[in-house]
């Protein structure tokens, strides 16, 4: 795994939250979406891909990853670090909002019930810790590669 990450560590630093955000965005769609794609639940411009077809959305996500993998190999400091932190922040927020929405849909998160609010919050915080661990590892690989 380290060998794969060391080829493009800043890309892989945001890959976990971006991939999770993409998968949960698709799987979190309401039942009505699957019969009428225009009812896609998405705030970002990728909504337009989802509104046409889930397959177009998946293709768009794959192309998006390939493009950013390629670009991160070419970007220089500080632009590469700026984009990495921007993507980590944006996708972490995105998946955090999906987690609350999905937990609410399942009846696990009930606003006004403090125990369920704290439990949902704890799940999001644990996910953020996982992102932080992954990104820190990738960032350490990036700096190790630069100074070896």
C-alpha positions as CSV (number, residue, x, y, z in Angstrom):
1,X,0.0,0.0,0.0
2,X,2.8,2.4,0.9
3,X,4.3,1.9,-2.6
4,X,1.1,2.9,-4.3
5,X,0.6,5.9,-2.0
6,X,4.2,7.1,-2.4
7,X,3.6,7.6,-6.1
8,X,1.1,10.3,-5.5
9,X,0.6,10.9,-1.7
10,X,-1.3,14.2,-1.9
11,X,-3.9,12.6,-4.2
12,X,-4.3,9.7,-1.8
13,X,-4.6,12.1,1.2
14,X,-8.0,13.2,-0.1
15,X,-9.0,10.0,-1.8
16,X,-10.7,8.4,1.3
17,X,-13.1,11.2,1.9
18,X,-13.7,11.8,-1.8
19,X,-14.4,8.2,-2.5
20,X,-16.6,7.8,0.5
21,X,-18.5,11.0,-0.4
22,X,-19.0,9.8,-3.9
23,X,-20.2,6.3,-2.9
24,X,-22.5,7.6,-0.2
25,X,-23.9,10.3,-2.5
26,X,-25.0,7.6,-4.9
27,X,-26.2,5.0,-2.4
28,X,-27.9,7.7,-0.2
29,X,-30.4,8.7,-3.0
30,X,-34.1,8.4,-2.1
31,X,-36.1,5.6,-3.6
32,X,-37.8,8.2,-5.8
33,X,-34.5,9.0,-7.4
34,X,-34.2,5.5,-9.0
35,X,-37.3,6.0,-11.0
36,X,-36.8,9.7,-11.7
37,X,-33.2,10.8,-11.8
38,X,-34.1,14.5,-11.8
39,X,-34.9,14.1,-8.1
40,X,-31.2,13.6,-7.3
41,X,-30.2,14.8,-3.8
42,X,-26.9,16.6,-4.3
43,X,-25.7,20.2,-3.7
44,X,-22.6,20.2,-5.9
45,X,-22.5,20.6,-9.7
46,X,-22.2,16.8,-10.0
47,X,-26.0,16.9,-9.5
48,X,-26.3,17.3,-13.3
49,X,-24.6,13.9,-13.8
50,X,-26.8,12.3,-11.2
51,X,-29.9,13.9,-12.8
52,X,-29.1,12.2,-16.1
53,X,-28.1,8.7,-14.9
54,X,-26.3,7.0,-12.0
55,X,-24.0,5.5,-14.6
56,X,-23.0,8.9,-15.9
57,X,-22.4,9.9,-12.3
58,X,-20.0,7.0,-11.7
59,X,-18.2,7.7,-15.0
60,X,-17.9,11.3,-14.0
61,X,-16.4,10.4,-10.6
62,X,-13.9,8.1,-12.3
63,X,-12.9,10.7,-14.8
64,X,-12.7,13.2,-11.9
65,X,-10.3,11.0,-10.0
66,X,-8.1,10.3,-13.0
67,X,-7.9,14.0,-13.8
68,X,-6.9,14.9,-10.2
69,X,-4.4,12.0,-9.9
70,X,-2.7,13.3,-13.1
71,X,-2.8,17.0,-12.0
72,X,-1.4,16.3,-8.5
73,X,1.6,14.7,-10.2
74,X,2.3,18.0,-11.9
75,X,1.3,20.6,-9.3
76,X,4.0,22.3,-7.4
77,X,4.0,23.4,-3.8
78,X,2.0,25.3,-2.4
79,X,-0.8,24.7,-4.9
80,X,-0.7,21.0,-4.4
81,X,-1.0,21.4,-0.6
82,X,-3.8,24.0,-1.0
83,X,-5.8,21.7,-3.2
84,X,-5.2,18.7,-1.0
85,X,-6.5,20.5,2.1
86,X,-9.4,22.0,0.1
87,X,-10.5,18.6,-1.1
88,X,-10.1,17.0,2.3
89,X,-12.2,19.8,3.9
90,X,-14.9,19.8,1.3
91,X,-15.4,16.1,1.1
92,X,-15.2,15.7,4.8
93,X,-18.0,18.2,5.2
94,X,-19.9,16.5,2.4
95,X,-19.8,13.0,3.9
96,X,-20.5,14.5,7.4
97,X,-23.7,16.0,6.1
98,X,-24.6,12.7,4.4
99,X,-23.9,10.8,7.7
100,X,-26.4,12.9,9.6
101,X,-29.0,12.7,6.8
102,X,-28.7,8.9,6.6
103,X,-28.8,8.4,10.3
104,X,-31.9,10.6,10.5
105,X,-33.5,8.6,7.7
106,X,-32.9,5.4,9.6
107,X,-34.3,6.9,12.8
108,X,-30.9,6.8,14.6
109,X,-30.5,10.5,14.7
110,X,-33.5,12.3,16.2
111,X,-33.1,16.1,16.8
112,X,-34.2,16.9,20.3
113,X,-33.1,13.5,21.6
114,X,-29.8,14.4,23.1
115,X,-28.4,10.8,23.3
116,X,-29.1,10.3,19.6
117,X,-27.6,13.7,18.7
118,X,-24.4,12.9,20.7
119,X,-24.3,9.4,19.1
120,X,-24.5,10.8,15.6
121,X,-22.0,13.4,16.4
122,X,-19.6,10.7,17.7
123,X,-20.0,8.7,14.5
124,X,-19.1,11.8,12.4
125,X,-16.1,12.6,14.7
126,X,-14.8,9.0,14.4
127,X,-15.0,9.3,10.6
128,X,-13.1,12.6,10.7
129,X,-10.4,10.9,12.8
130,X,-10.2,8.2,10.2
131,X,-9.8,10.9,7.5
132,X,-7.2,12.7,9.7
133,X,-5.2,9.4,10.2
134,X,-5.3,8.6,6.5
135,X,-4.3,12.1,5.4
136,X,-1.6,12.4,8.0
137,X,-0.1,9.1,6.8
138,X,-0.2,10.3,3.2
139,X,1.3,13.7,4.1
140,X,4.1,12.0,6.0
141,X,4.9,9.9,2.9
142,X,4.8,13.1,0.8
143,X,7.4,14.8,3.0
144,X,9.5,11.7,3.4
145,X,9.7,11.4,-0.4
146,X,10.7,15.1,-0.7
147,X,13.6,14.8,1.8
148,X,15.0,11.4,0.8
